[in-house]
Structure formats: structure tokens, C-alpha cells
């Protein structure tokens, strides 16, 4: 008999008081009612929120004792928060989403349906993301997708989206320290592990809070990480090494 698959559903939140309750409750409801035979847990990292995000999560923990909560006194940044969540996860596979509600629980449901049949890294592709973004954010997203495709020589389609990925992969010490880390890990999953599969998922406009992805500091860090990866891949190709990923 095949071993039952297990997944940790993890939520990163910073100042998401208006949306965090719905995000937590909708994901727990989905997992409680799923017909897919999986073991699961739900955890949230409050990454230095200055609003009521942590208190709301703690109140929900009374109603949902399976909910796990972690807290940082000061913000650690998106990439560090995601890595911390992976370190805290208890299951073999993980799914990390944001506390702003842009990725509805339906996205996880669609991805689980594909992953349970073919248990490899599963990336959610946001067909509506450009409609949900403004002009500036859409341009940045397009450049990010195109540049990672050129550097990594693989069309990741939507590297900044949610994914079901092995915890083992997500804990790899990457060169990237920004959100470019997502693309680097997906490249590793593609080249070293069992490959990737893509699932079209819904994506909602942001109704609360503010996006940090377009802040100048984050953009500079992403560009720097992309340049580092470009140099590594160029060196690898020039030395004509076998097809391995040099991270």
C-alpha cells in the first residue's frame, strides 16, 4: 500500500489583519473537507506585523487547535519568511501562500488534485495576474518571468506564484537571497528532481495592505541575484560540464 502523502500548508503574513482570518479559515475548511487522502497541517508566520494580525491568528487557534503560529518581532523579509516557514514544517511537501488573500483556497485545491496523481513540484500559474496588477507591477512581473527564462534556460511560466514543493528542496541553501530564490529553487526542482508541472489557478486583486514586491530595495536585490545566477550559468556552460545545476 502506498504511503499516504502529507503536506504542510503555510501562510506568511505581515500586517494582513483585514484578510488573515478568511485566509486561515478557508484553507483549514478545504483541508478538513477534502476527499484526497492526505495528512496535513496549517501554520502561519506573523512576520513582525504592527497591526492585529497576530492577535487574530491567536484567537482563531482556540477554534482551530490544529493551527500552528510562529512570530517574528521584526520583519525578516519575504524570502526569509518563506524559508523560516519551510524550516518549521513537519511534512514532506509544503505549500506557502500569502496572508493577503490573493491566492484563494481554490488554488490549493486545484493544485492538490494534480499533485496527488503526479507527486512532483506543482506550480500554480496565474492566468489573471496581469488583470489583477497595475501597469507598473505587470511590467515588473513580465520582466521577471522573461529574465529568469533566459538565465535559467527554462520557462517557469510564473516563478513568483504558489507551489507545492518538497520541503527538502525548499531548504536548499541558494545563492539568491531575494524572491529570486523561488525561481532558483524551481530550476533545481526541474533539473535535479522529478521536473515540474503547471496548474492554472485563480488570482484575486489585492483589496488590503500594500505589495512589497515593487519596493526599490526588493527590486535591486532581485536584479543582483539574477546577475549572480547569470554568471554562474555562463561559467557552467563555458566549462562544458555535464548537465547539472551549479548553485
Secondary structure, DSSP 4 states (H G I P E B T S, - for coil): -PPPEEEEEEEEESS-TTTHHHHHHHHHHHHHH--S-EEEEEEEEEES-SSSHHHHHHHHHHH-TTEEEEEESS---HHHHHHHHHHH--SSEEEEEETTSSS-HHHHHHHHHHHHHS-SEEEEEETTHHHHS-HHHHHHHHHHHHHHHHHHTS--S-TTS-EEEEHHHHTS--S--STHHHHHHHHHHHHTSS-EEEEEE------SS--STTSHHHHHHHHHHHHHHHHHHHHHHHTT--S----
